[in-house]
C-alpha cells in the first residue's frame, strides 16, 4: 500500500524532484520534464496549496519545501525515481 498522498501523481514527483535541484520557472520545468504547460501549472498550484513547493519570486519561480522533500522521499521509496520526460498527464480522480 502506498504511503504517499492519494492525489500525488507521477508528474508531481517529477516536479518536486526538479524544483528540489534548483528553483525555476514552470514553463522551463514543463519543457524539461516533457509535460504540457497547462498541466504543469495546475500541478504546481496543487503542490503549492499542499505546502510542497513555494514561489520564490513574484514571477512564480518555485522551489521544493522541506515537506515537499519528505513527500518526494516517501514517493521514491514506494514508486521509484520519477523519470524526466516520462511524467505523463494522468486522469483526474
Buried (B, 14 or more C-beta within 10 A) or exposed (E): EEEBEEEBBBBBBBBBBBBBEEBBEBEEBBEEBBBEEEBBBBBBBBBBEBEBBBBEEEEBBBBBBEEBBEBBEBBBEEEEEBEBEEBEBEEEE
